[in-house]
């Protein structure tokens, strides 16, 4: 076998090694981006669920302020809380569409949110009638603790929902770190590049 043929075979082998390494790294990098997206999405789900709970609290705070003062300006956080909570629920529904268990928990959360807002709306409507009887009835609804029971249930449901997401987040982080580690192991040895360039130079001569 001639030297030129040997160099040609060596050059071809080195080129294939480089091409294979590059292809593997590219594939793993795409996979890593997907895993990173999953981590980001799970973080967002946890954040949005926390904001949802805060929106309900904000609506309740506005309701309490209005019942105590009859000042309509206190209804601003009430209406804002309702609007924002609907947005959060829609976002969470989209973000968890591929998770049947979380979709079911989200359905339970939505029901509790609707029950809470129905209770808040009833007391506000009674207070707006501005009669002794209606105001007394509104305050009796507040003192019945039904609203507190709903909030306690909502808090528990959201905590469970978040715990499940945190468990998923731990798995996704480990998978992402493993992906980065594997990519590092597939980076071509610099010696291959130098050998490739050396053979190219010798081949040209």
C-alpha positions in Angstrom: 0.0 0.0 0.0 1.5 3.3 -1.0 2.2 6.1 1.5 -0.3 8.4 -0.3 -3.1 5.8 0.1 -2.2 5.3 3.7 -2.4 9.0 4.3 -5.7 9.2 2.4 -7.2 6.5 4.6 -5.8 8.1 7.8 -7.2 11.5 6.6 -10.6 10.0 5.9 -10.6 8.2 9.3 -9.7 11.4 11.2 -12.4 13.3 9.2 -15.0 10.7 10.1 -14.1 10.8 13.8 -14.4 14.6 13.8 -17.7 14.5 11.9 -19.1 11.8 14.3 -18.0 13.8 17.4 -19.5 17.0 16.0 -22.8 15.2 15.2 -23.0 13.6 18.6 -22.2 16.9 20.4 -24.8 18.7 18.2 -27.5 16.1 19.1 -26.7 16.2 22.8 -26.7 20.0 22.8 -30.2 20.0 21.2 -31.3 17.5 23.8 -29.8 19.7 26.5 -31.6 22.7 25.3 -34.9 20.8 25.6 -34.0 19.7 29.1 -33.2 23.3 30.0 -36.5 24.4 28.6 -38.2 21.9 30.9 -36.4 23.2 33.9 -37.4 26.8 33.0 -41.0 25.7 32.5 -41.2 24.0 35.8 -39.8 27.1 37.6 -42.4 29.1 35.9 -45.2 26.8 37.0 -44.1 27.1 40.6 -43.9 30.9 40.4 -47.3 31.2 38.7 -49.0 29.0 41.3 -47.5 31.2 44.0 -48.7 34.3 42.3 -52.2 32.8 41.9 -52.5 32.3 45.6 -51.3 35.9 46.2 -53.9 37.2 43.7 -56.7 35.5 45.7 -55.4 37.0 48.9 -55.2 40.4 47.2 -58.9 40.1 46.1 -59.9 39.1 49.7 -57.9 42.1 51.1 -59.9 44.4 48.8 -63.2 42.8 49.9 -62.3 43.2 53.6 -61.4 46.9 53.1 -64.6 47.6 51.3 -66.7 45.9 53.9 -65.1 47.9 56.7 -65.1 51.3 55.0 -67.6 51.2 52.1 -64.9 53.0 50.1 -65.1 51.8 46.5 -61.3 52.4 46.0 -60.7 49.2 48.0 -62.4 47.2 45.3 -59.5 47.9 42.9 -57.3 45.0 44.4 -60.5 42.9 44.4 -61.1 43.2 40.7 -57.4 43.1 39.9 -57.0 39.9 41.9 -59.9 38.2 40.0 -58.5 39.3 36.7 -54.9 38.2 37.4 -56.0 34.9 38.9 -57.9 34.0 35.7 -54.7 34.8 33.8 -52.6 32.6 36.1 -55.0 29.7 35.8 -55.0 29.9 32.1 -51.2 30.0 32.1 -50.9 27.0 34.4 -53.3 25.1 32.4 -51.2 25.6 29.3 -47.9 24.8 31.1 -49.2 21.6 32.6 -51.2 20.3 29.5 -48.9 17.3 29.2 -49.3 16.3 32.9 -52.6 14.6 33.7 -52.0 14.5 37.5 -51.3 18.3 37.6 -54.2 19.0 35.4 -56.5 17.3 37.8 -55.0 19.2 40.8 -55.3 22.4 38.8 -59.0 21.6 38.2 -59.5 21.3 42.0 -57.6 24.6 42.6 -59.8 26.3 40.0 -62.9 25.1 41.7 -61.7 26.5 45.1 -60.8 29.8 43.6 -64.2 30.1 42.0 -65.9 29.2 45.4 -63.7 31.9 47.1 -64.6 34.5 44.6 -68.3 33.6 44.8 -68.1 34.2 48.6 -66.3 37.5 48.1 -68.8 38.7 45.4 -71.8 37.8 47.6 -70.5 39.9 50.6 -69.7 42.8 48.3 -73.1 42.7 46.7 -74.8 42.7 50.1 -72.7 45.6 51.3 -73.5 47.6 48.2 -77.2 47.3 49.0 -76.3 49.4 52.0 -79.1 48.4 54.3 -78.8 47.3 57.9 -80.1 43.9 57.0 -77.8 43.4 54.0 -74.7 44.6 55.8 -75.5 42.4 58.8 -75.9 39.4 56.4 -72.6 40.2 54.7 -70.8 40.3 58.0 -72.4 37.0 59.1 -71.0 35.4 55.9 -67.6 36.7 56.8 -67.9 35.5 60.4 -69.1 32.0 59.3 -65.4 31.1 58.5 -66.5 29.5 55.2 -64.0 31.8 53.4 -61.2 30.8 55.7 -62.0 27.1 55.2 -61.8 27.6 51.4 -58.5 29.5 51.7 -57.0 26.8 53.9 -58.0 24.2 51.4 -56.6 26.3 48.5 -53.3 26.8 50.3 -53.0 23.0 50.9 -53.9 22.2 47.3 -51.4 24.7 45.9 -48.7 23.4 48.3 -49.3 19.9 47.0 -49.2 21.1 43.5 -45.9 22.9 44.0 -44.4 19.9 45.9 -45.0 17.7 42.8 -43.5 20.3 40.6 -40.4 20.6 42.8 -39.9 16.8 42.6 -40.1 17.1 38.9 -37.7 20.0 38.9 -35.1 17.9 40.9 -35.3 15.2 38.2 -35.0 17.7 35.4 -32.0 19.4 36.9 -30.2 16.1 37.3 -31.0 15.2 33.7 -29.7 18.5 32.5 -26.5 18.2 34.5 -25.9 14.7 33.2 -26.5 15.9 29.6 -23.8 18.6 30.1 -21.4 16.1 31.5 -21.9 13.7 28.6 -21.4 16.5 26.1 -18.1 17.3 27.8 -16.9 13.7 27.4 -17.6 13.9 23.7 -15.7 17.0 22.9 -13.0 16.0 20.4 -9.5 15.7 21.7 -7.4 18.6 20.4 -4.8 16.1 19.4 -7.2 14.9 16.7 -7.3 18.3 15.2 -3.5 18.6 15.2 -3.2 15.2 13.7 -5.7 16.1 11.0 -3.9 19.3 10.1 -0.5 17.5 10.1 -1.8 14.7 7.8 -3.3 17.4 5.5 0.1 19.2 5.3 2.0 16.0 4.6 -0.6 14.9 2.0 -0.2 18.1 0.1 3.5 17.7 -0.1 
